[in-house]
């Protein structure tokens, strides 16, 4: 838009965005001494023409566009005109307002949380640090990030956490509560807060694990397997649910998995230490049954051009939401009856009931026993687990088709 085409003032948002530069810098009046400056290189900014206390006209910059919108520029101009009319120096009052805004921004919950995160970062591995900040950015900062932390009430925290509770992500809710309580403890021990508004809140929230690990009975499992196969909404999510039933891994391990972790020739998935949230942990080898390899190759046809198996919709460098599998199960009518984590309990129950060696089952689930027995290498019982998990996949196929033959196939493993 050329400046000659301007039809009204104050300048419309359309005019501000589309005004074209000239060979020389120019200013267009917005009204009441506020001007919109356009430079030959296309840079745009706001300026206020005002009269100093000694009666001289002067210019005061109010910020660049579009960072400072038309509405914000007019608000700033109005405040500074009032200051000038009262005999104050607009430059001094502008600087005072900027200092006040900076002080407020340093007292926000987000700034305090990031300070806490930086102070604790050395005690976490990279994957854990990333997950914790991701949880705060996803669940807390949109609501409380820009608010002064001292003004957020206990009942507001309760409302936020109960919202997560209603989404069914109880374990995540419990972790978020613990992170935020720790953030306030930092403020308290450094003399910036007297009380912790999250103290005692846990007493009035669900504990998390019982609901988070909910799973159907073995009698109900065939219907669930058939429902998952017919999931109509997103093929990648359907395949993800089917892989959870077969592999007995944690939902986060599958959701955050990268294609580089899979070796189809060896039929192995290596879950790296940094993604397991254990600074002193170990890699975990997951044998891939024939059915899992087929499903992964189907999924690769959908998302193989990305690093992640389940890339997010808006940002392909980040995994899908941590509720993606839970929401899919809800759509299938299994809210409160089955969770992604619950498939691990189903696998443990079936494998143990069919005579498989307990240590083999625990190794497949990546459970670390206490003491010396818990210190084992990533490939422990891999040969036995490979046979065991192929049996399990075939068993689930039989359940789904309704032709399971009950027998203790696992005893020889």
ZAMARGU-4260 file (C-alpha; in steps of 0.2 Angstrom, whole numbers, plus 5000, padded with zeros to 4 digits):
<rodrens>
0) 5000/5000/5000 | 5007/5017/4995 | 5005/5031/5008 | 4994/5041/4996 | 4981/5027/4997
5) 4978/5030/5016 | 4960/5033/5018 | 4957/5036/5037 | 4966/5039/5053 | 4970/5032/5066
10) 4979/5020/5054 | 4971/5003/5052 | 4980/4987/5055 | 4979/4984/5036 | 4988/5000/5032
15) 5001/4998/5046 | 5006/4981/5039 | 5005/4985/5021 | 5013/5002/5020 | 5027/5002/5007
20) 5044/5011/5009 | 5049/5026/4999 | 5066/5031/4993 | 5067/5042/5008 | 5061/5040/5026
25) 5043/5046/5030 | 5031/5048/5044 | 5012/5046/5043 | 5002/5054/5057 | 4991/5042/5067
30) 4983/5056/5078 | 4986/5066/5093 | 5005/5068/5090 | 5008/5049/5086 | 5017/5046/5070
35) 5021/5030/5061 | 5039/5030/5053 | 5044/5020/5038 | 5062/5019/5033 | 5068/5015/5015
40) 5074/4998/5021 | 5056/4994/5026 | 5058/4995/5045 | 5043/5003/5054 | 5042/5011/5071
45) 5031/5023/5081 | 5036/5040/5087 | 5028/5053/5098 | 5029/5072/5095 | 5028/5081/5111
50) 5032/5097/5119 | 5045/5097/5133 | 5042/5106/5149 | 5052/5121/5142 | 5040/5123/5127
55) 5051/5114/5114 | 5045/5101/5102 | 5054/5084/5102 | 5052/5066/5096 | 5051/5051/5107
60) 5052/5033/5100 | 5039/5021/5106 | 5046/5005/5099 | 5046/4995/5082 | 5031/4988/5073
65) 5024/4975/5073 | 5031/4971/5091 | 5022/4987/5096 | 5005/4986/5088 | 4994/5001/5084
70) 4983/4999/5100 | 4998/4997/5111 | 5007/5013/5103 | 4991/5023/5106 | 4990/5018/5124
75) 5009/5022/5127 | 5006/5039/5118 | 4991/5043/5129 | 5001/5039/5145 | 5016/5050/5139
80) 5005/5065/5134 | 4997/5064/5151 | 5014/5065/5159 | 5019/5080/5148 | 5003/5089/5152
85) 5007/5087/5171 | 5024/5094/5168 | 5034/5078/5169 | 5048/5073/5157 | 5041/5059/5146
90) 5058/5052/5143 | 5060/5049/5162 | 5043/5042/5164 | 5045/5030/5149 | 5061/5024/5157
95) 5053/5022/5174 | 5039/5012/5166 | 5051/5001/5157 | 5060/4997/5173 | 5044/4993/5182
100) 5039/4981/5168 | 5056/4973/5169 | 5055/4971/5188 | 5037/4963/5185 | 5044/4951/5172
105) 5058/4945/5183 | 5044/4941/5196 | 5034/4930/5185 | 5032/4911/5188 | 5040/4907/5172
110) 5056/4917/5176 | 5057/4909/5193 | 5054/4891/5186 | 5067/4893/5173 | 5079/4899/5187
115) 5074/4883/5197 | 5077/4872/5181 | 5094/4880/5178 | 5099/4877/5197 | 5094/4859/5196
120) 5100/4855/5178 | 5117/4848/5184 | 5108/4834/5193 | 5098/4828/5178 | 5103/4820/5162
125) 5098/4829/5146 | 5083/4819/5142 | 5075/4822/5160 | 5079/4841/5159 | 5071/4842/5142
130) 5055/4833/5148 | 5053/4843/5164 | 5054/4860/5155 | 5043/4853/5142 | 5030/4848/5155
135) 5030/4866/5162 | 5029/4874/5145 | 5014/4863/5140 | 5004/4863/5156 | 5009/4878/5167
140) 5016/4892/5158 | 5001/4895/5146 | 4991/4899/5162 | 5003/4905/5175 | 5019/4909/5166
145) 5017/4928/5164 | 5009/4931/5182 | 5019/4936/5197 | 5022/4920/5207 | 5018/4928/5223
150) 5000/4932/5218 | 4995/4914/5212 | 4983/4907/5225 | 4982/4889/5231 | 4965/4887/5224
155) 4971/4892/5207 | 4984/4879/5208 | 4971/4867/5213 | 4960/4872/5198 | 4975/4869/5186
160) 4980/4852/5193 | 4962/4846/5193 | 4961/4851/5175 | 4975/4839/5172 | 4967/4826/5183
165) 4951/4827/5172 | 4962/4824/5156 | 4967/4807/5164 | 4986/4811/5164 | 4987/4808/5183
170) 5005/4803/5184 | 5010/4819/5174 | 4999/4829/5185 | 5008/4823/5200 | 5025/4827/5193
175) 5020/4844/5187 | 5013/4847/5205 | 5030/4842/5212 | 5040/4852/5200 | 5030/4868/5204
180) 5031/4865/5223 | 5050/4864/5221 | 5050/4880/5211 | 5041/4889/5226 | 5053/4881/5238
185) 5067/4890/5229 | 5058/4906/5231 | 5055/4903/5250 | 5073/4898/5254 | 5080/4913/5245
190) 5069/4925/5254 | 5057/4929/5240 | 5042/4920/5246 | 5036/4916/5264 | 5023/4902/5260
195) 5022/4889/5247 | 5004/4889/5239 | 5007/4871/5234 | 5010/4864/5251 | 4996/4851/5256
200) 4988/4852/5239 | 4992/4834/5235 | 4980/4828/5249 | 4965/4834/5238 | 4971/4826/5222
205) 4970/4809/5215 | 4986/4799/5218 | 4988/4794/5200 | 4995/4777/5199 | 4979/4766/5201
210) 4970/4776/5187 | 4986/4778/5176 | 4989/4760/5175 | 4971/4754/5173 | 4969/4739/5162
215) 4955/4728/5156 | 4953/4710/5162 | 4959/4696/5151 | 4941/4691/5146 | 4939/4709/5140
220) 4955/4710/5130 | 4949/4702/5114 | 4936/4715/5112 | 4949/4729/5115 | 4961/4722/5103
225) 4947/4722/5089 | 4942/4739/5094 | 4960/4746/5092 | 4962/4737/5075 | 4947/4747/5069
230) 4952/4764/5076 | 4946/4776/5063 | 4954/4792/5067 | 4973/4792/5063 | 4982/4777/5056
235) 4998/4782/5065 | 4989/4782/5082 | 4981/4765/5078 | 4998/4758/5074 | 5005/4765/5090
240) 4991/4757/5101 | 4994/4740/5093 | 5013/4742/5096 | 5010/4746/5114 | 4999/4730/5115
245) 5014/4720/5108 | 5030/4727/5115 | 5025/4731/5133 | 5035/4747/5133 | 5031/4763/5142
250) 5020/4774/5132 | 5032/4788/5133 | 5046/4777/5126 | 5036/4773/5111 | 5029/4791/5109
255) 5046/4799/5109 | 5055/4785/5099 | 5066/4789/5084 | 5068/4779/5068 | 5087/4779/5071
260) 5084/4767/5087 | 5077/4753/5076 | 5087/4739/5067 | 5075/4729/5057 | 5088/4717/5051
265) 5092/4712/5069 | 5073/4715/5074 | 5079/4726/5088 | 5074/4742/5096 | 5087/4751/5107
270) 5080/4763/5119 | 5094/4775/5124 | 5098/4779/5142 | 5095/4798/5140 | 5077/4794/5135
275) 5073/4783/5149 | 5076/4797/5162 | 5089/4787/5172 | 5106/4796/5174 | 5114/4780/5180
280) 5102/4769/5170 | 5106/4758/5155 | 5100/4755/5137 | 5086/4744/5135 | 5085/4731/5120
285) 5067/4727/5115 | 5066/4712/5103 | 5054/4715/5089 | 5042/4701/5085 | 5036/4698/5067
290) 5020/4708/5069 | 5029/4723/5077 | 5041/4724/5062 | 5026/4724/5050 | 5017/4738/5059
295) 5033/4748/5061 | 5036/4747/5042 | 5018/4753/5039 | 5021/4767/5051 | 5038/4771/5042
300) 5028/4774/5026 | 5018/4788/5035 | 5031/4796/5046 | 5048/4789/5040 | 5053/4806/5032
305) 5054/4813/5050 | 5066/4809/5064 | 5052/4803/5076 | 5040/4789/5074 | 5026/4800/5080
310) 5030/4818/5076 | 5018/4832/5082 | 5006/4840/5070 | 5012/4858/5073 | 5030/4855/5076
315) 5037/4839/5068 | 5053/4840/5078 | 5043/4836/5094 | 5033/4820/5098 | 5014/4820/5099
320) 5005/4825/5115 | 5008/4814/5130 | 4989/4811/5130 | 4988/4805/5112 | 4986/4786/5116
325) 4975/4790/5131 | 4963/4800/5121 | 4962/4787/5107 | 4957/4774/5120 | 4944/4786/5127
330) 4937/4788/5109 | 4936/4769/5109 | 4925/4769/5125 | 4939/4763/5137 | 4940/4779/5148
335) 4945/4774/5166 | 4946/4755/5160 | 4962/4755/5149 | 4978/4766/5148 | 4994/4765/5138
340) 5004/4760/5153 | 4990/4747/5157 | 4996/4736/5143 | 5012/4732/5152 | 5002/4725/5166
345) 4992/4714/5154 | 5008/4707/5147 | 5015/4704/5164 | 5000/4695/5169 | 4998/4684/5154
350) 5017/4680/5153 | 5018/4675/5171 | 5002/4665/5171 | 5008/4655/5156 | 5024/4650/5165
355) 5037/4661/5158 | 5052/4664/5169 | 5049/4679/5180 | 5066/4687/5177 | 5063/4686/5159
360) 5047/4695/5161 | 5055/4708/5172 | 5069/4711/5160 | 5057/4714/5146 | 5048/4727/5156
365) 5064/4735/5160 | 5061/4733/5179 | 5077/4734/5189 | 5077/4723/5204 | 5085/4729/5220
370) 5103/4723/5225 | 5115/4713/5214 | 5101/4705/5203 | 5096/4722/5197 | 5113/4726/5190
375) 5112/4717/5173 | 5117/4722/5155 | 5105/4729/5142 | 5105/4712/5132 | 5100/4701/5147
380) 5090/4686/5142 | 5088/4693/5125 | 5087/4676/5116 | 5074/4670/5129 | 5064/4687/5128
385) 5064/4686/5109 | 5055/4669/5109 | 5044/4675/5123 | 5038/4690/5115 | 5035/4681/5098
390) 5024/4669/5108 | 5015/4684/5116 | 5011/4692/5099 | 5004/4676/5092 | 4994/4674/5108
395) 4986/4691/5106 | 4983/4687/5088 | 4973/4672/5093 | 4964/4682/5106 | 4959/4695/5093
400) 4953/4681/5081 | 4944/4671/5095 | 4954/4655/5092 | 4966/4654/5107 | 4971/4637/5113
405) 4975/4638/5132 | 4992/4630/5135 | 5008/4634/5145 | 5019/4637/5130 | 5031/4647/5140
410) 5038/4634/5151 | 5052/4629/5140 | 5059/4647/5139
</rodrens>
